[in-house]
Amino acid sequence: FVNLQRADRMTMAHSLEARVPFFDTDYIEVAMGVDPRLKLVSSDRPCEKWLLRKMYEHDIPPEVVWRAKAMQCEGVGITWVETLQNYIGGRVSDSDFSAREERFPINTPHTKEEYYYRELFERFYPGCDRFVHVWPNGCRSGGAPWKNDAYTREGLKDTTRLKKGHGLADQITV
Protein backbone atom coordinates (compact mmCIF):
# COMPACT_ATOMS: atom_id res chain seq x y z
CA PHE A 1 0.00 0.00 0.00
CA VAL A 2 2.79 2.45 0.86
CA ASN A 3 4.36 2.07 -2.59
CA LEU A 4 0.99 2.59 -4.28
CA GLN A 5 0.41 5.73 -2.25
CA ARG A 6 3.92 6.97 -2.97
CA ALA A 7 3.49 6.40 -6.71
CA ASP A 8 0.15 8.20 -6.65
CA ARG A 9 1.50 11.22 -4.77
CA MET A 10 4.67 11.52 -6.85
CA THR A 11 2.89 11.33 -10.20
CA MET A 12 0.10 13.72 -9.16
CA ALA A 13 2.71 16.19 -7.88
CA HIS A 14 3.99 16.34 -11.46
CA SER A 15 0.57 16.47 -13.18
CA LEU A 16 0.70 12.84 -14.25
CA GLU A 17 -1.78 10.09 -13.59
CA ALA A 18 -0.59 6.59 -12.87
CA ARG A 19 -3.40 4.13 -12.39
CA VAL A 20 -1.90 2.91 -9.12
CA PRO A 21 -4.66 0.49 -8.09
CA PHE A 22 -3.62 -1.55 -11.12
CA PHE A 23 -0.12 -1.91 -9.70
CA ASP A 24 -1.57 -4.00 -6.86
CA THR A 25 -0.01 -7.46 -7.21
CA ASP A 26 -3.15 -9.25 -5.96
CA TYR A 27 -5.25 -7.43 -8.55
CA ILE A 28 -2.78 -8.29 -11.33
CA GLU A 29 -2.77 -11.94 -10.29
CA VAL A 30 -6.58 -12.15 -10.45
CA ALA A 31 -6.81 -10.20 -13.73
CA MET A 32 -4.14 -12.31 -15.41
CA GLY A 33 -5.93 -15.47 -14.27
CA VAL A 34 -9.07 -14.59 -16.24
CA ASP A 35 -9.41 -16.25 -19.64
CA PRO A 36 -8.39 -13.53 -22.16
CA ARG A 37 -11.35 -14.45 -24.41
CA LEU A 38 -13.71 -13.23 -21.66
CA LYS A 39 -12.12 -9.77 -21.90
CA LEU A 40 -12.80 -9.34 -25.62
CA VAL A 41 -15.90 -7.85 -27.22
CA SER A 42 -17.81 -10.53 -29.12
CA SER A 43 -21.39 -11.48 -30.03
CA ASP A 44 -21.77 -12.97 -26.52
CA ARG A 45 -20.15 -9.93 -24.87
CA PRO A 46 -21.32 -6.97 -26.98
CA CYS A 47 -19.62 -4.11 -25.14
CA GLU A 48 -16.32 -3.12 -23.60
CA LYS A 49 -15.66 -4.19 -20.00
CA TRP A 50 -18.48 -6.71 -20.26
CA LEU A 51 -17.11 -9.03 -17.58
CA LEU A 52 -16.65 -6.19 -15.11
CA ARG A 53 -20.15 -4.88 -15.86
CA LYS A 54 -21.61 -8.38 -15.44
CA MET A 55 -19.93 -8.73 -12.03
CA TYR A 56 -21.72 -5.66 -10.71
CA GLU A 57 -25.04 -5.75 -12.55
CA HIS A 58 -26.91 -6.70 -9.37
CA ASP A 59 -25.19 -4.09 -7.19
CA ILE A 60 -25.29 -1.02 -9.45
CA PRO A 61 -28.40 0.26 -11.27
CA PRO A 62 -28.53 -1.11 -14.84
CA GLU A 63 -28.68 2.37 -16.37
CA VAL A 64 -25.26 3.00 -14.85
CA VAL A 65 -23.68 -0.43 -15.37
CA TRP A 66 -24.71 -0.74 -19.01
CA ARG A 67 -24.39 2.87 -20.20
CA ALA A 68 -21.96 3.58 -23.03
CA LYS A 69 -18.37 4.30 -22.08
CA ALA A 70 -17.55 7.99 -22.38
CA MET A 71 -15.02 10.62 -21.56
CA GLN A 72 -15.60 11.58 -17.91
CA CYS A 73 -17.04 15.02 -18.62
CA GLU A 74 -19.40 13.72 -21.32
CA GLY A 75 -20.49 10.84 -19.13
CA VAL A 76 -21.72 13.18 -16.38
CA GLY A 77 -23.46 15.53 -18.79
CA ILE A 78 -21.02 18.43 -18.77
CA THR A 79 -20.43 19.79 -22.24
CA TRP A 80 -16.69 20.22 -21.72
CA VAL A 81 -15.82 19.35 -25.31
CA GLU A 82 -18.27 21.91 -26.70
CA THR A 83 -17.04 24.52 -24.20
CA LEU A 84 -13.44 23.81 -25.14
CA GLN A 85 -14.18 23.95 -28.88
CA ASN A 86 -15.96 27.30 -28.48
CA TYR A 87 -13.07 28.70 -26.45
CA ILE A 88 -10.48 27.59 -28.98
CA GLY A 89 -12.64 28.67 -31.92
CA GLY A 90 -12.35 32.22 -30.64
CA ARG A 91 -8.57 32.02 -30.38
CA VAL A 92 -7.60 30.34 -33.64
CA SER A 93 -8.80 32.25 -36.67
CA ASP A 94 -9.88 30.54 -39.88
CA SER A 95 -7.02 32.26 -41.75
CA ASP A 96 -4.43 31.03 -39.22
CA PHE A 97 -5.86 27.52 -39.37
CA SER A 98 -5.90 27.50 -43.18
CA ALA A 99 -2.17 28.39 -43.15
CA ARG A 100 -1.31 25.64 -40.67
CA GLU A 101 0.79 23.62 -43.14
CA GLU A 102 3.10 26.59 -43.67
CA ARG A 103 3.21 27.39 -39.95
CA PHE A 104 3.73 23.77 -38.84
CA PRO A 105 5.14 21.71 -41.73
CA ILE A 106 6.15 18.87 -39.39
CA ASN A 107 3.19 16.99 -37.89
CA THR A 108 0.67 19.57 -39.07
CA PRO A 109 -2.32 20.01 -36.72
CA HIS A 110 -5.62 18.58 -38.02
CA THR A 111 -8.02 20.64 -35.90
CA LYS A 112 -8.17 24.09 -34.36
CA GLU A 113 -7.72 22.48 -30.96
CA GLU A 114 -4.51 20.78 -32.08
CA TYR A 115 -3.38 24.07 -33.64
CA TYR A 116 -4.02 25.89 -30.35
CA TYR A 117 -2.01 23.37 -28.33
CA ARG A 118 0.75 23.47 -30.93
CA GLU A 119 0.94 27.26 -30.62
CA LEU A 120 1.30 26.90 -26.85
CA PHE A 121 3.99 24.25 -27.30
CA GLU A 122 5.89 26.42 -29.77
CA ARG A 123 5.71 29.41 -27.42
CA PHE A 124 7.34 27.49 -24.56
CA TYR A 125 9.54 25.09 -26.57
CA PRO A 126 10.49 26.93 -29.77
CA GLY A 127 12.07 24.81 -32.49
CA CYS A 128 11.25 21.49 -30.79
CA ASP A 129 8.58 20.42 -33.29
CA ARG A 130 10.41 17.17 -34.03
CA PHE A 131 9.21 15.99 -30.61
CA VAL A 132 5.55 16.51 -31.52
CA HIS A 133 3.79 13.32 -32.59
CA VAL A 134 0.21 13.40 -33.83
CA TRP A 135 -1.95 10.33 -33.28
CA PRO A 136 -3.67 9.63 -36.62
CA ASN A 137 -7.19 9.41 -35.20
CA GLY A 138 -7.12 12.09 -32.52
CA CYS A 139 -6.97 11.51 -28.81
CA ARG A 140 -10.44 11.69 -27.26
CA SER A 141 -12.52 8.87 -25.90
CA GLY A 142 -16.06 9.62 -26.85
CA GLY A 143 -18.44 6.75 -26.35
CA ALA A 144 -18.02 5.51 -29.92
CA PRO A 145 -16.22 2.37 -31.07
CA TRP A 146 -12.78 2.69 -32.65
CA LYS A 147 -12.80 4.09 -36.22
CA ASN A 148 -16.49 4.95 -36.04
CA ASP A 149 -18.13 7.81 -37.96
CA ALA A 150 -19.80 9.02 -34.75
CA TYR A 151 -16.38 9.96 -33.38
CA THR A 152 -14.23 12.78 -34.72
CA ARG A 153 -10.93 14.29 -33.68
CA GLU A 154 -12.95 16.90 -31.80
CA GLY A 155 -14.90 14.28 -29.87
CA LEU A 156 -18.26 12.58 -30.10
CA LYS A 157 -20.51 14.21 -32.71
CA ASP A 158 -23.72 13.49 -30.80
CA THR A 159 -23.34 13.17 -27.03
CA THR A 160 -26.99 12.12 -26.66
CA ARG A 161 -25.91 8.66 -27.82
CA LEU A 162 -24.29 8.23 -24.40
CA LYS A 163 -27.77 7.88 -22.90
CA LYS A 164 -28.57 5.00 -25.23
CA GLY A 165 -26.19 2.69 -23.41
CA HIS A 166 -26.02 -0.92 -24.47
CA GLY A 167 -29.65 -1.66 -25.30
CA LEU A 168 -31.14 0.11 -22.28
CA ALA A 169 -32.21 3.44 -23.79
CA ASP A 170 -35.67 3.29 -22.25
CA GLN A 171 -34.25 2.67 -18.75
CA ILE A 172 -31.53 5.31 -18.62
CA THR A 173 -32.41 8.25 -16.43
CA VAL A 174 -28.96 9.44 -15.37
C-alpha positions as CSV (number, residue, x, y, z in Angstrom):
1,F,0.0,0.0,0.0
2,V,2.8,2.4,0.9
3,N,4.4,2.1,-2.6
4,L,1.0,2.6,-4.3
5,Q,0.4,5.7,-2.2
6,R,3.9,7.0,-3.0
7,A,3.5,6.4,-6.7
8,D,0.2,8.2,-6.7
9,R,1.5,11.2,-4.8
10,M,4.7,11.5,-6.9
11,T,2.9,11.3,-10.2
12,M,0.1,13.7,-9.2
13,A,2.7,16.2,-7.9
14,H,4.0,16.3,-11.5
15,S,0.6,16.5,-13.2
16,L,0.7,12.8,-14.2
17,E,-1.8,10.1,-13.6
18,A,-0.6,6.6,-12.9
19,R,-3.4,4.1,-12.4
20,V,-1.9,2.9,-9.1
21,P,-4.7,0.5,-8.1
22,F,-3.6,-1.6,-11.1
23,F,-0.1,-1.9,-9.7
24,D,-1.6,-4.0,-6.9
25,T,0.0,-7.5,-7.2
26,D,-3.1,-9.3,-6.0
27,Y,-5.3,-7.4,-8.6
28,I,-2.8,-8.3,-11.3
29,E,-2.8,-11.9,-10.3
30,V,-6.6,-12.1,-10.5
31,A,-6.8,-10.2,-13.7
32,M,-4.1,-12.3,-15.4
33,G,-5.9,-15.5,-14.3
34,V,-9.1,-14.6,-16.2
35,D,-9.4,-16.3,-19.6
36,P,-8.4,-13.5,-22.2
37,R,-11.3,-14.4,-24.4
38,L,-13.7,-13.2,-21.7
39,K,-12.1,-9.8,-21.9
40,L,-12.8,-9.3,-25.6
41,V,-15.9,-7.8,-27.2
42,S,-17.8,-10.5,-29.1
43,S,-21.4,-11.5,-30.0
44,D,-21.8,-13.0,-26.5
45,R,-20.2,-9.9,-24.9
46,P,-21.3,-7.0,-27.0
47,C,-19.6,-4.1,-25.1
48,E,-16.3,-3.1,-23.6
49,K,-15.7,-4.2,-20.0
50,W,-18.5,-6.7,-20.3
51,L,-17.1,-9.0,-17.6
52,L,-16.6,-6.2,-15.1
53,R,-20.1,-4.9,-15.9
54,K,-21.6,-8.4,-15.4
55,M,-19.9,-8.7,-12.0
56,Y,-21.7,-5.7,-10.7
57,E,-25.0,-5.7,-12.6
58,H,-26.9,-6.7,-9.4
59,D,-25.2,-4.1,-7.2
60,I,-25.3,-1.0,-9.5
61,P,-28.4,0.3,-11.3
62,P,-28.5,-1.1,-14.8
63,E,-28.7,2.4,-16.4
64,V,-25.3,3.0,-14.8
65,V,-23.7,-0.4,-15.4
66,W,-24.7,-0.7,-19.0
67,R,-24.4,2.9,-20.2
68,A,-22.0,3.6,-23.0
69,K,-18.4,4.3,-22.1
70,A,-17.5,8.0,-22.4
71,M,-15.0,10.6,-21.6
72,Q,-15.6,11.6,-17.9
73,C,-17.0,15.0,-18.6
74,E,-19.4,13.7,-21.3
75,G,-20.5,10.8,-19.1
76,V,-21.7,13.2,-16.4
77,G,-23.5,15.5,-18.8
78,I,-21.0,18.4,-18.8
79,T,-20.4,19.8,-22.2
80,W,-16.7,20.2,-21.7
81,V,-15.8,19.3,-25.3
82,E,-18.3,21.9,-26.7
83,T,-17.0,24.5,-24.2
84,L,-13.4,23.8,-25.1
85,Q,-14.2,23.9,-28.9
86,N,-16.0,27.3,-28.5
87,Y,-13.1,28.7,-26.5
88,I,-10.5,27.6,-29.0
89,G,-12.6,28.7,-31.9
90,G,-12.4,32.2,-30.6
91,R,-8.6,32.0,-30.4
92,V,-7.6,30.3,-33.6
93,S,-8.8,32.2,-36.7
94,D,-9.9,30.5,-39.9
95,S,-7.0,32.3,-41.7
96,D,-4.4,31.0,-39.2
97,F,-5.9,27.5,-39.4
98,S,-5.9,27.5,-43.2
99,A,-2.2,28.4,-43.2
100,R,-1.3,25.6,-40.7
101,E,0.8,23.6,-43.1
102,E,3.1,26.6,-43.7
103,R,3.2,27.4,-39.9
104,F,3.7,23.8,-38.8
105,P,5.1,21.7,-41.7
106,I,6.2,18.9,-39.4
107,N,3.2,17.0,-37.9
108,T,0.7,19.6,-39.1
109,P,-2.3,20.0,-36.7
110,H,-5.6,18.6,-38.0
111,T,-8.0,20.6,-35.9
112,K,-8.2,24.1,-34.4
113,E,-7.7,22.5,-31.0
114,E,-4.5,20.8,-32.1
115,Y,-3.4,24.1,-33.6
116,Y,-4.0,25.9,-30.4
117,Y,-2.0,23.4,-28.3
118,R,0.8,23.5,-30.9
119,E,0.9,27.3,-30.6
120,L,1.3,26.9,-26.9
121,F,4.0,24.2,-27.3
122,E,5.9,26.4,-29.8
123,R,5.7,29.4,-27.4
124,F,7.3,27.5,-24.6
125,Y,9.5,25.1,-26.6
126,P,10.5,26.9,-29.8
127,G,12.1,24.8,-32.5
128,C,11.2,21.5,-30.8
129,D,8.6,20.4,-33.3
130,R,10.4,17.2,-34.0
131,F,9.2,16.0,-30.6
132,V,5.5,16.5,-31.5
133,H,3.8,13.3,-32.6
134,V,0.2,13.4,-33.8
135,W,-1.9,10.3,-33.3
136,P,-3.7,9.6,-36.6
137,N,-7.2,9.4,-35.2
138,G,-7.1,12.1,-32.5
139,C,-7.0,11.5,-28.8
140,R,-10.4,11.7,-27.3
141,S,-12.5,8.9,-25.9
142,G,-16.1,9.6,-26.9
143,G,-18.4,6.7,-26.4
144,A,-18.0,5.5,-29.9
145,P,-16.2,2.4,-31.1
146,W,-12.8,2.7,-32.6
147,K,-12.8,4.1,-36.2
148,N,-16.5,4.9,-36.0
149,D,-18.1,7.8,-38.0
150,A,-19.8,9.0,-34.8
151,Y,-16.4,10.0,-33.4
152,T,-14.2,12.8,-34.7
153,R,-10.9,14.3,-33.7
154,E,-12.9,16.9,-31.8
155,G,-14.9,14.3,-29.9
156,L,-18.3,12.6,-30.1
157,K,-20.5,14.2,-32.7
158,D,-23.7,13.5,-30.8
159,T,-23.3,13.2,-27.0
160,T,-27.0,12.1,-26.7
161,R,-25.9,8.7,-27.8
162,L,-24.3,8.2,-24.4
163,K,-27.8,7.9,-22.9
164,K,-28.6,5.0,-25.2
165,G,-26.2,2.7,-23.4
166,H,-26.0,-0.9,-24.5
167,G,-29.6,-1.7,-25.3
168,L,-31.1,0.1,-22.3
169,A,-32.2,3.4,-23.8
170,D,-35.7,3.3,-22.3
171,Q,-34.3,2.7,-18.7
172,I,-31.5,5.3,-18.6
173,T,-32.4,8.2,-16.4
174,V,-29.0,9.4,-15.4
